[in-house]
Amino acid sequence: MKSLESTGTSFQQLSSLKTKLRRPGSLPQAPGNDALKEAAQDFEALFLRQLLASMRRTVPEGDPDMKGPGMEIYENMLDAEFAKHISQSGRGLGLADMLMKQFEKAGVSHEK
């Protein structure tokens, strides 16, 4: 069963990402800007977090004494940290790199 709390956090992260990119001066003047790279990595981390949560739901539950609201919160936090670490270390899944290439092709720039 999917937790409403974890879904809310994902929507909050996506909303935060949108706000960050809409802020004047937050879009890059040239491809390869650090803010755009960070946003691409954040998106990849969000995707990974959802992937990890879906994978976790496929695993049969173990000891019922080990399951509870505290454990669910811990698992959500662990998934978030795993996703952040994977997306920021090396290539991750490559999703952030693909987004950056698409931004370059599109000539993403911010005009004031």
N, C-alpha and C positions, 0 to 999 in steps of 0.2 A: 504494500500500500504506500502510495506516495505521500510524503509529508507536505502539508500546506506551508509549513515554515521554510522548508528547503526551496519550494517553488517561489515563495515570496522573496527569498534572498536572491534567487536567480533573476527575477524580474527587477529587483532593486539594482543589481549589478549591471544589467543591460541598460536600465534607465540612466544610471550613473555614466556609463560609457557614452550614451547618446548625448547627455548634457555636456560631457567633457569635449566632445567633437564639435558641438554647436557653438561653444563659447568663442567669441571673436578672438582671433589670433591663435586658436588652438589647432586649426588645420595647417598643414605645412605650406611653406612658400615654395619648396622644392621637394621632389620625391626623396624618400630616405630620412625624413625628419624624425627625430626621436619621439615626439608626441604621437605621431602616426604609428610608428613601430610599437610603442607601448600599448596603444589602443588595439592594434592587431594581435599582440600577445595576450591582452586582456580578453579579447574575443575568443582566442584559441583556448585560454584557460576556462572560460565559461562553457565552451563546447565540451572540453575534456571533463569538466565537473559533471555535466549531464550524462556523459558517456559512462563515467565511473559509477554514478548513482544507478544507472540502468543495469550495469553489469552486476552491481551488488545485489539488486533485487532478484537476480537469477540464481543466487547461491542459497541453498536450503538453510533455514535457520537452525542454529545449534541449540545449546543449552538455554531453556526459557528463562533461567535465573539471570542470564547475561544480557537479556533483552529488556529494554525499557526506554523511557524518554531520554535519560542521560546518555545511554549508548547510542541512540539515534542522533543526538546532537554531536557526540564525539565523532561518529562516522561521517556526518555531513562536514564537520570541520576538517577531518582527515582527508576526505575527497577534495575539498577546496584547496588544501595545502599541496596535495599531490598534483593536482591540476596546475596550480601556479608554478610549482617547481618544474614540471615537465615542459610547460610552455616557455619558461624563461631560460632553460638550460639547453644550450646547443640548438638543435633543429626542432625539438618537440615533435609534433606530428607533421610539421611543414605547412600547416594551415596559415600561420602568420606570414610566412614567406610568400605563399601564393597570394594572399591578400595584398601584400606590399607590391608584388609584380603587377597585379590588376590596377592598383592605385597609380603606379608609374605609367601603365598603358593609357589610363584614363586622364593622365595629366592633372591629378588632384592638386588644387591650389585654393587658397583662400583669398578672396578679393574683399577688401574693406569698403 
